Amino acid sequence: MRLLKIVPDNTNLPFVSLRKWAFALTMALSLASVGLVWAKGLNFGVDFVGGLMIEEKFTTAPNVDQLRQTIDRLGVGDAQLQPFGDGKTMTIRLPVVESADEGATNAVVRKVEAAVGQAFPGATFSRYSTVSGKVSDELIRNGILAVVLAVLGIGLFAVVRFEWQFGVSTVVAIVHDLLMTLGFFALTQFEFDLNIVAAVLTIIGYSINDKIVIDDRIRENMRRYRKMDMAGIVDLSVNETLPRTVMTSLTILLALFALLFLGGHVLRGFTAAMILGIFVGTYSSIYVSSSLLITLGLRANPDAPDKPERGTSGAERVGPKG
């Protein structure tokens, strides 16, 4: 039985020849992401802004203005409403309950539940969560710290494991992936909460996993083909690892798309972030970080003798045959 090969063994795509276009596209998308975050902002969840979040399910999509008026009459503060999916599920976000007593929070929830149930027959209460302002500030600091430490730690590992050019290109690629993710959430206004921070860290892990494989092959080929120019080495290395990259991405995407359509709206933001991360992480590993090594001046050492491939004679091999 023949094995399924999505990428042929003799694939020789000229990735490096497109690096200037890729750099221009990367810069444009990064600036667009920053602009979106600046102009529209992120839809922070209760985890980061504090307050009370109540989730209600309706038999039909409710009238948002009528729902807002119903809650405003209760005197529990300004409500922020956000529909999910087909509009039948609505999150009601309220300010932090002043009293530290859990009973006061439960009283507000019951009041809202009763009023909404009366105004919209058939509406059912799903869940609620509450976070104080102090805790939300701490979560923001810890979330930012986790992402920054992850990026710096990965960059330092790349410097120690390879050379400084690999560390710089790794950090640039990860920052690109982060900006794309933030821009996506600013554009779609999906709720940005701790689940999304977990998704961001997972995206970083996936991106670096793919990049380390390519970087390791580049370093190996730099030792093997010392007289080949860096553009040829990068192209060769990316093409050699391309089957693994494509197969890994496709299998992960199959699981993520199933989760996106069947996992419900609670996981929709997390899953969407992961799907985006697979695409931008693969793109940045191939077109951003690998090609950036050439711009940063990484070169093979032509003075040392070439390392013969396994299974070949001791004759020196300058490069792959065309």
C-alpha positions in Angstrom: 0.0 0.0 0.0 1.4 3.3 -1.1 1.8 6.0 1.6 -0.1 9.2 1.1 2.3 12.0 0.3 0.8 15.5 0.2 4.2 17.0 -0.5 6.4 15.1 -3.1 9.9 14.1 -2.0 11.5 16.1 -4.8 9.7 19.4 -3.9 12.0 22.4 -4.6 10.0 25.6 -4.0 11.9 28.9 -4.1 10.9 30.3 -0.7 13.9 32.6 -0.3 13.3 34.4 -3.7 10.0 35.7 -2.2 11.4 36.9 1.0 11.2 40.6 0.2 7.6 40.3 -0.7 7.1 38.2 2.5 8.8 40.9 4.6 6.6 43.6 3.1 3.5 41.6 3.7 4.6 40.8 7.3 5.2 44.5 8.0 1.9 45.5 6.5 -0.1 42.9 8.5 1.8 43.8 11.7 1.1 47.5 11.3 -2.6 46.7 10.5 -2.8 44.6 13.6 -1.4 47.4 15.8 -3.8 49.8 14.2 -6.8 47.6 14.9 -5.8 47.1 18.5 -5.3 50.9 18.9 -8.5 51.9 17.1 -11.0 49.2 18.3 -9.3 47.8 21.3 -9.7 44.2 22.7 -13.0 42.9 24.1 -11.6 42.0 27.5 -13.5 39.4 29.4 -14.4 39.5 33.1 -11.1 37.9 33.9 -9.3 41.1 33.0 -11.8 44.0 33.6 -13.5 42.6 36.7 -17.2 42.4 37.2 -20.1 40.0 37.0 -20.8 38.0 33.8 -24.1 36.2 33.4 -24.9 33.9 30.5 -28.5 33.5 29.3 -29.9 31.3 26.6 -33.1 32.3 24.7 -35.5 30.4 22.5 -35.1 33.1 19.8 -32.6 35.9 19.3 -33.7 38.6 21.8 -34.1 42.3 21.0 -30.9 43.8 22.5 -32.5 47.2 23.3 -35.4 45.5 25.1 -33.0 43.3 27.1 -30.9 46.3 28.0 -33.9 48.2 29.2 -35.1 45.2 31.3 -31.7 45.1 33.1 -31.3 48.9 33.5 -34.6 49.0 35.4 -33.1 46.7 38.0 -30.5 49.3 39.1 -27.6 46.9 39.1 -25.4 49.1 36.9 -24.6 49.6 33.2 -24.9 46.3 31.4 -22.8 45.3 28.4 -24.5 42.8 26.2 -22.8 40.5 23.7 -24.5 37.8 21.6 -22.8 34.5 20.6 -23.2 32.2 17.6 -26.8 32.5 16.2 -27.6 35.2 18.7 -29.7 33.0 21.0 -27.0 33.0 23.7 -26.3 36.4 25.3 -23.7 37.4 27.9 -24.7 40.1 30.3 -21.7 41.9 31.8 -22.3 44.0 35.0 -20.0 46.1 37.2 -18.3 44.5 40.2 -20.7 44.0 43.1 -19.6 46.3 45.9 -20.2 43.9 48.7 -17.6 41.2 49.2 -20.4 38.8 50.4 -21.1 36.0 47.9 -24.7 36.3 48.9 -24.9 39.8 47.4 -23.6 38.5 44.1 -26.1 35.6 44.1 -28.9 38.1 44.8 -28.0 40.2 41.8 -27.8 37.1 39.6 -31.3 35.9 40.8 -32.7 39.4 40.3 -31.4 39.5 36.7 -32.5 35.9 36.0 -36.0 36.6 37.2 -36.4 39.8 35.3 -35.1 38.4 32.1 -37.2 35.3 32.4 -40.3 37.4 32.9 -39.6 39.7 29.9 -38.4 36.8 27.7 -40.4 33.6 28.3 -38.4 30.5 27.8 -35.0 32.2 28.6 -32.8 30.0 30.8 -29.9 30.8 33.0 -26.6 29.1 32.0 -23.8 30.2 34.3 -22.2 33.2 35.9 -18.7 34.2 36.9 -17.4 37.1 38.9 -13.9 38.7 39.4 -12.9 41.6 41.6 -11.0 44.5 40.3 -7.9 43.6 42.3 -7.9 40.1 41.0 -8.4 41.2 37.4 -5.4 43.6 37.6 -3.3 40.7 39.0 -4.4 38.4 36.1 -3.5 41.1 33.6 0.0 41.4 35.0 0.5 37.6 35.2 -0.8 37.1 31.7 1.5 39.7 30.2 4.4 38.4 32.3 3.8 34.8 31.1 3.9 35.8 27.5 7.0 38.0 27.8 8.9 35.4 29.7 7.9 32.7 27.2 9.2 34.8 24.3 12.4 35.8 26.0 13.1 32.2 27.2 12.6 30.8 23.8 14.8 33.4 22.2 17.5 32.7 24.7 17.3 29.0 24.1 17.7 29.6 20.3 20.8 31.7 21.0 22.4 29.0 23.2 21.3 26.1 21.0 22.3 27.7 17.7 23.6 31.2 17.1 22.5 34.7 17.9 20.9 35.1 14.4 18.5 32.2 15.2 17.5 33.8 18.5 16.7 37.2 16.9 14.7 35.5 14.0 12.8 33.4 16.6 11.8 36.4 18.6 10.7 38.3 15.5 8.6 35.4 14.3 6.9 35.0 17.7 6.2 38.7 18.0 4.7 38.6 14.5 2.4 35.7 15.6 1.3 37.6 18.7 0.5 40.7 16.7 -1.5 38.7 14.2 -3.5 37.1 17.1 -4.2 40.5 18.8 -5.2 42.0 15.5 -7.6 39.2 14.8 -9.3 39.6 18.2 -9.5 43.4 17.8 -11.2 42.8 14.4 -13.6 40.1 15.4 -14.2 41.4 19.0 -14.2 37.9 20.4 -13.9 38.0 24.1 -10.3 38.1 25.3 -9.9 36.2 28.5 -7.5 33.8 30.3 -8.5 31.1 27.8 -7.1 33.2 25.0 -3.9 33.8 26.9 -3.6 30.0 27.1 -4.2 29.9 23.4 -1.5 32.5 22.8 1.0 30.5 24.8 0.0 27.3 22.9 0.5 29.2 19.6 4.0 30.2 20.7 4.8 26.6 21.6 3.6 25.3 18.2 5.4 28.1 16.3 8.7 27.5 18.0 8.3 23.7 17.6 8.1 24.1 13.8 10.8 26.7 13.7 13.3 24.7 15.8 12.9 21.7 13.4 13.7 24.0 10.4 16.6 25.8 12.2 18.1 22.4 13.2 18.0 21.3 9.5 19.5 24.6 8.4 22.4 24.2 10.8 22.9 20.6 9.7 23.0 21.6 6.0 25.3 24.5 6.8 27.8 21.9 8.1 27.1 19.5 5.2 27.2 22.0 2.3 29.7 24.6 3.4 30.3 26.0 -0.1 26.6 26.5 -0.9 25.3 30.0 -0.4 22.8 30.7 2.5 19.8 31.2 0.2 20.3 27.7 -1.2 20.8 26.2 2.2 17.6 27.8 3.6 15.6 26.7 0.5 16.9 23.2 0.8 16.2 23.0 4.5 12.7 24.3 4.3 11.8 22.0 1.4 13.3 19.0 3.3 11.1 19.7 6.4 8.0 20.8 4.4 6.3 17.4 4.4 6.5 17.2 8.2 5.3 20.8 8.5 2.3 20.3 6.2 1.3 17.0 7.7 1.5 18.3 11.3 -0.5 21.4 10.5 -3.2 19.5 8.6 -3.7 17.0 11.4 -4.0 19.7 14.0 -6.4 21.7 11.9 -8.7 18.7 11.5 -9.1 18.5 15.3 -9.4 22.3 15.7 -12.1 22.7 13.0 -14.1 19.9 14.6 -13.8 21.7 18.0 -14.8 25.0 16.3 -18.0 23.7 14.9 -18.9 21.2 17.6 -17.4 22.7 20.8 -19.9 25.4 21.4 -19.5 29.2 21.7 -17.6 29.0 25.0 -14.5 27.5 23.2 -15.0 29.4 19.9 -12.6 32.2 20.7 -9.9 29.8 22.0 -10.3 27.5 18.9 -10.3 30.4 16.5 -7.1 31.7 18.0 -5.5 28.3 17.7 -6.5 27.9 14.0 -5.2 31.4 13.2 -2.0 30.5 15.1 -1.4 27.4 13.0 -1.6 29.4 9.8 0.5 32.4 10.9 3.0 30.1 12.8 3.6 28.0 9.7 3.9 31.2 7.6 6.3 32.9 10.0 8.5 29.7 10.4 9.0 29.5 6.6 8.9 33.0 5.3 9.8 35.2 8.3 12.3 33.6 10.6 14.2 31.3 8.1 14.6 34.1 5.4 15.5 36.6 8.1 18.7 34.5 8.8 20.1 35.7 5.5 19.3 39.3 6.2 21.0 39.0 9.6 24.2 37.8 7.9 24.3 34.1 8.8 26.8 32.3 6.6 28.3 28.8 6.4 32.0 28.4 6.8 33.5 27.6 3.4 37.0 26.9 4.7 36.2 23.7 6.5 35.8 20.5 4.5 32.3 19.4 3.6 30.7 16.6 5.6 29.8 13.7 3.3 26.2 12.3 3.5 25.5 8.9 4.9 25.6 6.2 2.3 27.9 8.1 0.0 31.6 7.8 -0.7 34.1 10.0 1.0 34.2 12.3 -2.0 33.3 15.9 -1.2 29.8 17.0 -2.0 29.4 20.7 -2.7 25.6 20.8 -2.9 22.6 19.0 -4.1 22.3 18.2 -7.7 19.7 20.2 -9.6 
